[in-house]
Amino acid sequence: MEATFYDFIDRHFDEQLGALSRLIAFPSVSQGKPEPGMPLGRHIHNALEYTLELAREMGFSARSLDGYCGVIDYGEGDEMLMVMAHLDVVPVGSGWTSDPFTLTRRDGRLIGRGVMDDKGPALSALYALYAVKEAGIPLKRRVRIFLGCDEEMGWSCVNRYKQTEPEPTMAFTPDGQYPVIHSEKNIGQTTYTKRLSGSEVRISCGTAPNVIPGEAKAKLPFTPEPVQAKHQMLLSGKEGELLAVGRAGHASTPQDAQNALLALLDALKEQPLNAEDLATASSLAALLGFDQHGEAFGLDAADDSGRLTLSADMLTWNESEVSVTLDCRFPFCVTPERLLAAEDKMFAEIGFTRTWQKISKGHYINPKSKLVQTLLSVYSDATGKKAAPLSIGGGTYARSFENAVGFGVEPEGEPAQAHMPDESCPVESIRFDTRLIAEAIKRLAE
């Protein structure tokens, strides 16, 4: 790795952390309230404009694409290397021990919503390109940083980019895991709804389809009966309220979370509800159980892209209806038709119908490709580890373009941090990520 990269990145490291602190302070939660000129909301708009202005101060060309995303450009050439990151974040959720939008330093770690997913990596990409520019490295490909603002929800940022901008020759996103992600499973998100006649239960649980809830609460017309919690979760009841507490997480890794929604349903079926409410709670609890791989739907399957995961992540329940939203990361051996048919069948048996769906096709790049092999060598040279590419359940910007992969930044063997309370990373990981992205830019664009 070029010594000049180390020197430049080290000299500007405190500056980079200061910029990250200011970027974290924007509560840029996905799908904010649209305003004139701010289609994704004021906070996302401000986060994007701050980052683009920072890039301009570094001497780059930077522009917003109608507020949906931004592009930062350097160099010339017919071919383009693109580094893709996003500035929107998932809702905060419960369980934080510090202000999510204040970058907090504790025990050698940085804590804040977006520090890993994906504001920290976005700034690592920017400072990496800054280091390449200032080192005067000659490049034959131009380099573009894509800053998306709707990655967590609708991907309107990618749709806007494709309306006017060229496909990159090659691309990577620091929005996954090390060493390199060459395959991403299909994603299916669905909502099933049942009509009710005068329910006494009130629930509003979950923040997004891809976030496993760490807390779930039901309002009831009585003091709930005490119930023993399962799977190391907590249950508490007081007059008119039943609360389940687990651990929030990313829907692609349910094994790293404790789904409070499932614990709430399991406890709710033990309560003295009216007949319709009791039947609904019992049937949902029986169908969903505490499964993580779609076992009750007959969907548990695996191939080289990994094992299917399925989680119930949102639940709304009012006087007239109850709706549950699922997130499924399914391998290539399972078709979208099979997924929807299996879910439709089992939910129909308990009186639910599908009212919403979103299917995102999986992504695969040959592990022997130049892009994958180059990034593997960057990682191996930096760590001394023999690296092999990964397949994941998460969905990154890589699936938006033909020749694109995920490259970092979650360390090998580390517990998942994305979408978690107290989202954090080691301080030195920021420096490490910046160095690796700089080296990746050099090798892929020179």
C-alpha positions as CSV (number, residue, x, y, z in Angstrom):
1,M,0.0,0.0,0.0
2,E,1.3,3.4,-0.9
3,A,3.1,5.1,1.9
4,T,1.7,8.4,0.7
5,F,-1.8,7.1,1.4
6,Y,-0.9,6.3,5.0
7,D,0.7,9.7,5.5
8,F,-2.1,11.7,4.0
9,I,-4.9,9.7,5.7
10,D,-3.1,9.9,9.0
11,R,-2.6,13.7,8.8
12,H,-6.3,14.2,8.0
13,F,-7.7,11.6,10.3
14,D,-8.9,13.9,13.0
15,E,-10.4,16.1,10.3
16,Q,-12.2,13.1,9.0
17,L,-13.6,12.1,12.4
18,G,-14.8,15.7,12.8
19,A,-16.6,15.5,9.5
20,L,-18.2,12.2,10.6
21,S,-19.4,13.8,13.8
22,R,-21.1,16.5,11.8
23,L,-22.6,14.1,9.3
24,I,-23.9,11.8,12.1
25,A,-25.7,14.8,13.6
26,F,-28.1,14.9,10.7
27,P,-31.1,12.6,11.6
28,S,-31.3,11.5,8.0
29,V,-33.8,8.7,8.5
30,S,-35.2,7.1,5.3
31,Q,-38.4,8.5,3.8
32,G,-38.5,11.8,5.6
33,K,-41.4,14.2,4.9
34,P,-41.0,15.6,1.4
35,E,-40.5,19.4,1.1
36,P,-40.0,21.6,-2.0
37,G,-36.7,20.7,-3.5
38,M,-36.2,18.0,-0.8
39,P,-38.0,14.9,-2.1
40,L,-36.7,12.7,0.8
41,G,-37.0,15.3,3.5
42,R,-35.0,18.1,5.0
43,H,-32.6,16.0,7.1
44,I,-31.5,13.8,4.2
45,H,-31.2,16.9,2.0
46,N,-29.0,18.6,4.6
47,A,-26.8,15.5,5.0
48,L,-26.3,15.3,1.2
49,E,-25.6,19.0,0.8
50,Y,-23.1,19.0,3.6
51,T,-21.2,16.0,2.1
52,L,-21.2,17.5,-1.4
53,E,-19.9,20.8,-0.1
54,L,-17.1,19.0,1.8
55,A,-16.2,17.3,-1.5
56,R,-16.1,20.7,-3.3
57,E,-13.7,22.0,-0.6
58,M,-11.4,19.1,-1.4
59,G,-11.4,20.2,-5.1
60,F,-13.8,17.7,-6.5
61,S,-16.8,18.3,-8.9
62,A,-19.9,17.5,-6.9
63,R,-23.6,17.8,-7.7
64,S,-27.0,16.7,-6.5
65,L,-29.4,14.8,-8.7
66,D,-32.6,16.4,-7.7
67,G,-32.0,15.6,-4.0
68,Y,-32.3,11.9,-4.5
69,C,-28.6,11.3,-4.6
70,G,-25.3,13.0,-5.3
71,V,-22.2,12.3,-7.4
72,I,-18.6,13.3,-6.7
73,D,-16.2,13.0,-9.7
74,Y,-12.5,12.9,-10.2
75,G,-10.3,12.3,-13.2
76,E,-11.0,11.6,-16.9
77,G,-11.5,8.6,-19.1
78,D,-14.1,6.7,-21.0
79,E,-14.3,4.0,-18.3
80,M,-15.6,4.7,-14.8
81,L,-14.9,3.2,-11.4
82,M,-17.8,4.0,-9.0
83,V,-17.7,3.7,-5.2
84,M,-21.3,3.6,-3.8
85,A,-22.4,4.6,-0.3
86,H,-25.6,6.0,1.2
87,L,-26.4,8.8,3.7
88,D,-29.8,7.7,4.8
89,V,-30.2,5.6,8.0
90,V,-32.8,3.4,9.5
91,P,-35.0,4.7,12.4
92,V,-33.3,4.7,15.8
93,G,-35.4,2.2,17.6
94,S,-34.9,1.4,21.3
95,G,-32.0,0.3,23.5
96,W,-29.5,3.1,22.9
97,T,-27.3,4.2,25.8
98,S,-26.3,7.5,24.2
99,D,-27.8,10.0,21.7
100,P,-27.9,8.2,18.3
101,F,-27.2,11.4,16.4
102,T,-24.2,12.5,18.5
103,L,-21.0,10.7,17.6
104,T,-19.8,9.3,21.0
105,R,-16.4,7.9,21.7
106,R,-16.3,5.1,24.3
107,D,-13.7,2.4,25.0
108,G,-12.0,2.9,21.7
109,R,-15.2,2.7,19.7
110,L,-17.4,5.3,17.9
111,I,-21.1,5.1,18.5
112,G,-23.8,6.7,16.4
113,R,-26.6,5.8,13.9
114,G,-24.9,5.5,10.6
115,V,-21.3,5.1,11.8
116,M,-21.2,1.7,10.1
117,D,-24.2,1.9,7.8
118,D,-23.3,3.9,5.9
119,K,-22.1,7.4,6.8
120,G,-18.7,6.3,8.2
121,P,-17.9,4.3,5.0
122,A,-19.2,7.2,2.8
123,L,-16.7,9.6,4.3
124,S,-14.0,6.9,4.2
125,A,-14.6,6.7,0.4
126,L,-14.4,10.5,0.1
127,Y,-11.2,10.8,2.1
128,A,-9.7,7.9,0.3
129,L,-10.3,9.6,-3.1
130,Y,-8.9,12.8,-1.5
131,A,-5.8,10.9,-0.6
132,V,-5.5,9.5,-4.2
133,K,-5.9,12.9,-5.7
134,E,-3.4,14.6,-3.4
135,A,-0.9,11.8,-3.9
136,G,-1.0,12.5,-7.6
137,I,-1.6,8.9,-8.6
138,P,-2.1,8.7,-12.4
139,L,-5.4,7.0,-13.2
140,K,-6.7,5.7,-16.6
141,R,-10.3,5.5,-15.3
142,R,-12.3,8.3,-13.9
143,V,-13.6,7.8,-10.4
144,R,-17.1,8.6,-9.1
145,I,-18.5,8.4,-5.6
146,F,-22.2,7.8,-5.6
147,L,-24.1,9.1,-2.5
148,G,-27.5,7.6,-2.3
149,C,-30.2,8.9,0.0
150,D,-32.9,6.2,-0.2
151,E,-31.0,3.0,0.2
152,E,-32.8,1.7,3.3
153,M,-36.3,2.0,1.9
154,G,-37.3,2.7,-1.7
155,W,-34.1,3.0,-3.8
156,S,-35.5,6.0,-5.6
157,C,-31.9,7.3,-5.5
158,V,-30.7,4.5,-7.8
159,N,-33.8,5.0,-10.1
160,R,-33.0,8.7,-10.4
161,Y,-29.3,8.0,-11.1
162,K,-30.2,5.6,-14.0
163,Q,-32.4,8.2,-15.7
164,T,-29.5,10.4,-16.7
165,E,-26.2,8.9,-15.6
166,P,-23.9,6.2,-17.2
167,E,-23.5,2.6,-15.9
168,P,-20.1,2.3,-14.3
169,T,-17.5,0.0,-15.8
170,M,-17.0,-1.5,-12.4
171,A,-18.2,-0.6,-8.9
172,F,-18.0,-1.5,-5.3
173,T,-19.8,-0.5,-2.1
174,P,-18.4,-0.3,1.4
175,D,-21.8,-1.3,2.8
176,G,-21.3,-4.9,3.7
177,Q,-18.6,-7.2,5.0
178,Y,-15.0,-7.9,4.4
179,P,-13.3,-9.4,2.5
180,V,-15.5,-9.2,-0.7
181,I,-19.2,-9.9,-1.3
182,H,-19.7,-11.4,-4.7
183,S,-23.3,-12.8,-4.2
184,E,-26.4,-11.4,-2.6
185,K,-29.6,-13.4,-2.1
186,N,-33.0,-12.4,-3.4
187,I,-35.1,-10.3,-1.1
188,G,-38.9,-10.6,-0.7
189,Q,-40.9,-8.3,1.6
190,T,-44.6,-8.8,2.0
191,T,-47.5,-7.6,4.1
192,Y,-50.5,-9.8,5.1
193,T,-53.7,-8.3,6.5
194,K,-56.8,-9.7,8.2
195,R,-60.0,-7.7,8.7
196,L,-61.4,-7.6,12.3
197,S,-64.7,-6.7,13.9
198,G,-64.2,-4.6,17.0
199,S,-60.7,-5.7,18.2
200,E,-59.6,-4.5,21.7
201,V,-55.9,-4.9,20.9
202,R,-53.7,-2.0,19.8
203,I,-50.2,-2.6,18.5
204,S,-47.8,-0.5,16.4
205,C,-44.5,-2.4,16.3
206,G,-41.5,-2.1,14.0
207,T,-39.8,0.7,12.2
208,A,-39.0,-0.7,8.8
209,P,-39.5,-4.0,6.9
210,N,-35.7,-4.8,7.1
211,V,-35.3,-4.1,10.8
212,I,-36.0,-6.7,13.4
213,P,-37.7,-5.0,16.3
214,G,-36.1,-4.9,19.7
215,E,-39.2,-3.8,21.4
216,A,-42.9,-4.6,20.9
217,K,-45.8,-3.2,23.0
218,A,-49.5,-4.1,23.1
219,K,-52.2,-1.9,24.6
220,L,-54.9,-4.0,26.2
221,P,-58.2,-3.3,28.1
222,F,-57.0,-5.1,31.2
223,T,-53.9,-5.8,33.2
224,P,-52.0,-8.6,31.4
225,E,-51.4,-12.0,33.0
226,P,-47.8,-12.8,33.8
227,V,-46.1,-14.9,31.2
228,Q,-42.6,-16.4,31.2
229,A,-40.5,-14.9,28.3
230,K,-38.7,-17.2,25.9
231,H,-35.3,-17.0,24.2
232,Q,-33.7,-14.7,26.8
233,M,-36.1,-11.9,26.1
234,L,-38.0,-9.8,28.7
235,L,-41.7,-9.4,29.3
236,S,-43.4,-6.9,31.6
237,G,-47.0,-6.0,32.1
238,K,-48.8,-3.1,33.8
239,E,-52.4,-1.9,33.6
240,G,-53.4,-1.8,30.0
241,E,-50.0,-2.7,28.5
242,L,-47.8,-5.7,27.7
243,L,-44.2,-5.1,26.7
244,A,-41.7,-7.4,25.1
245,V,-38.0,-6.4,24.9
246,G,-35.4,-8.2,22.8
247,R,-32.6,-6.9,20.6
248,A,-33.0,-5.1,17.3
249,G,-31.1,-6.2,14.3
250,H,-30.8,-6.4,10.5
251,A,-33.4,-8.7,8.9
252,S,-30.6,-10.5,6.9
253,T,-29.1,-11.8,10.1
254,P,-31.9,-12.8,12.4
255,Q,-29.6,-15.0,14.4
256,D,-27.9,-11.9,15.7
257,A,-31.1,-10.3,17.0
258,Q,-33.9,-11.2,19.5
259,N,-37.3,-10.5,17.8
260,A,-39.5,-8.8,20.3
261,L,-42.5,-9.0,18.0
262,L,-42.5,-12.8,18.2
263,A,-42.1,-12.7,22.0
264,L,-45.1,-10.3,22.2
265,L,-47.3,-12.7,20.0
266,D,-46.3,-15.6,22.1
267,A,-47.3,-13.8,25.3
268,L,-50.5,-12.3,23.8
269,K,-52.0,-15.7,23.1
270,E,-51.9,-16.4,26.8
271,Q,-54.0,-13.4,27.7
272,P,-57.8,-13.3,28.4
273,L,-58.7,-11.7,25.0
274,N,-62.0,-11.8,23.3
275,A,-62.6,-14.8,21.0
276,E,-61.6,-13.1,17.7
277,D,-58.5,-11.5,19.2
278,L,-57.4,-14.7,20.9
279,A,-57.8,-16.7,17.7
280,T,-55.8,-14.1,15.7
281,A,-53.0,-13.9,18.2
282,S,-52.8,-17.7,18.6
283,S,-52.8,-18.4,14.9
284,L,-50.1,-15.8,14.2
285,A,-48.0,-17.1,17.1
286,A,-48.4,-20.7,15.9
287,L,-47.4,-19.8,12.3
288,L,-44.5,-17.6,13.0
289,G,-43.2,-19.3,16.2
290,F,-39.6,-18.3,16.7
291,D,-38.5,-19.6,13.3
292,Q,-35.7,-17.8,11.4
293,H,-35.7,-19.9,8.2
294,G,-39.3,-20.1,7.0
295,E,-39.7,-23.6,8.5
296,A,-43.5,-23.3,9.0
297,F,-43.9,-22.2,5.4
298,G,-41.9,-25.1,4.0
299,L,-39.4,-22.7,2.7
300,D,-36.2,-23.6,4.5
301,A,-33.7,-24.1,1.7
302,A,-30.0,-23.4,1.0
303,D,-27.6,-23.3,-1.9
304,D,-24.2,-21.7,-2.6
305,S,-25.8,-18.3,-2.0
306,G,-26.7,-19.3,1.6
307,R,-29.7,-20.4,3.7
308,L,-33.1,-18.7,3.5
309,T,-34.0,-16.4,6.4
310,L,-37.4,-15.1,7.2
311,S,-38.4,-12.6,9.9
312,A,-41.6,-10.8,10.9
313,D,-40.5,-7.2,11.4
314,M,-43.6,-5.0,11.6
315,L,-47.1,-5.5,13.2
316,T,-50.0,-3.1,13.3
317,W,-53.2,-4.0,15.1
318,N,-56.3,-1.8,15.5
319,E,-60.0,-2.1,15.9
320,S,-60.7,-3.1,12.3
321,E,-57.6,-5.0,11.0
322,V,-54.2,-6.5,11.8
323,S,-51.2,-6.5,9.4
324,V,-47.8,-8.2,9.6
325,T,-44.9,-7.4,7.4
326,L,-42.2,-10.1,6.6
327,D,-38.7,-9.9,5.2
328,C,-37.3,-12.9,3.5
329,R,-33.8,-13.3,2.1
330,F,-34.0,-16.3,-0.2
331,P,-31.4,-18.3,-2.1
332,F,-31.4,-18.7,-5.9
333,C,-32.8,-22.2,-5.6
334,V,-36.1,-20.6,-4.4
335,T,-38.1,-18.6,-6.9
336,P,-40.2,-15.6,-6.1
337,E,-43.3,-17.5,-7.2
338,R,-42.5,-20.3,-4.7
339,L,-42.0,-17.8,-1.9
340,L,-45.2,-15.9,-2.5
341,A,-47.3,-19.1,-3.0
342,A,-46.0,-20.6,0.3
343,E,-46.7,-17.5,2.3
344,D,-50.1,-16.9,0.6
345,K,-51.1,-20.5,1.4
346,M,-50.2,-20.4,5.1
347,F,-51.6,-17.0,5.8
348,A,-54.8,-17.8,3.9
349,E,-55.4,-20.7,6.3
350,I,-55.6,-18.2,9.2
351,G,-57.6,-15.5,7.4
352,F,-54.9,-13.2,6.0
353,T,-54.5,-12.0,2.5
354,R,-51.4,-10.4,0.9
355,T,-51.8,-6.6,0.6
356,W,-48.2,-5.5,-0.4
357,Q,-45.1,-7.0,-1.9
358,K,-41.6,-6.0,-3.0
359,I,-39.2,-8.4,-4.7
360,S,-35.6,-7.5,-5.3
361,K,-33.7,-9.8,-7.5
362,G,-30.4,-11.3,-6.2
363,H,-27.0,-10.5,-7.5
364,Y,-24.0,-12.7,-8.6
365,I,-20.5,-11.9,-9.8
366,N,-18.1,-14.6,-10.9
367,P,-15.6,-14.9,-8.0
368,K,-12.7,-15.2,-10.5
369,S,-13.5,-11.9,-12.1
370,K,-10.9,-9.1,-12.1
371,L,-13.0,-7.0,-9.8
372,V,-13.4,-9.6,-7.2
373,Q,-9.8,-10.8,-7.4
374,T,-8.3,-7.3,-7.2
375,L,-10.3,-6.5,-4.1
376,L,-9.4,-9.8,-2.5
377,S,-5.7,-9.0,-3.1
378,V,-6.2,-5.5,-1.5
379,Y,-7.7,-7.1,1.6
380,S,-5.1,-9.9,1.8
381,D,-2.2,-7.6,1.4
382,A,-3.5,-5.3,4.1
383,T,-4.3,-8.1,6.6
384,G,-2.0,-11.0,5.8
385,K,-5.1,-13.2,5.6
386,K,-6.0,-15.5,2.8
387,A,-9.4,-14.2,1.7
388,A,-12.3,-15.8,-0.1
389,P,-15.4,-14.0,-1.4
390,L,-18.7,-14.2,0.5
391,S,-22.4,-14.6,-0.2
392,I,-24.8,-12.6,2.0
393,G,-28.5,-12.1,2.7
394,G,-28.1,-8.3,2.8
395,G,-29.1,-6.1,-0.1
396,T,-26.5,-3.5,-1.2
397,Y,-26.2,-1.1,-4.1
398,A,-24.1,-3.8,-5.9
399,R,-27.2,-5.4,-7.1
400,S,-28.1,-2.3,-9.1
401,F,-25.2,-2.6,-11.6
402,E,-23.9,-5.5,-13.6
403,N,-20.2,-5.4,-12.5
404,A,-20.4,-4.5,-8.9
405,V,-19.6,-6.0,-5.5
406,G,-19.5,-5.3,-1.8
407,F,-16.2,-4.5,-0.2
408,G,-16.2,-4.1,3.6
409,V,-16.7,-2.6,6.0
410,E,-17.9,-5.0,8.6
411,P,-14.8,-6.9,10.0
412,E,-14.6,-10.7,9.7
413,G,-16.0,-12.4,12.8
414,E,-17.3,-9.2,14.4
415,P,-21.0,-9.1,15.6
416,A,-23.3,-7.3,13.2
417,Q,-23.7,-3.6,13.9
418,A,-26.0,-2.4,11.1
419,H,-29.5,-1.4,12.3
420,M,-28.5,-2.3,15.9
421,P,-28.9,-0.1,19.0
422,D,-25.6,1.6,19.9
423,E,-24.4,1.0,16.4
424,S,-20.6,1.3,16.6
425,C,-17.2,0.5,15.2
426,P,-13.6,0.7,16.5
427,V,-12.0,4.1,15.9
428,E,-9.1,2.5,14.0
429,S,-11.6,0.7,11.7
430,I,-12.3,4.1,10.1
431,R,-8.6,4.6,9.3
432,F,-8.3,1.0,8.1
433,D,-11.4,1.3,5.8
434,T,-10.1,4.6,4.3
435,R,-6.7,3.1,3.5
436,L,-8.3,0.0,1.9
437,I,-10.7,2.1,-0.2
438,A,-7.8,4.3,-1.4
439,E,-5.8,1.3,-2.4
440,A,-8.8,-0.3,-4.1
441,I,-9.3,2.9,-6.1
442,K,-5.6,3.0,-7.1
443,R,-5.5,-0.6,-8.3
444,L,-8.9,-0.6,-10.1
445,A,-8.5,2.8,-11.8
446,E,-4.7,3.0,-12.6
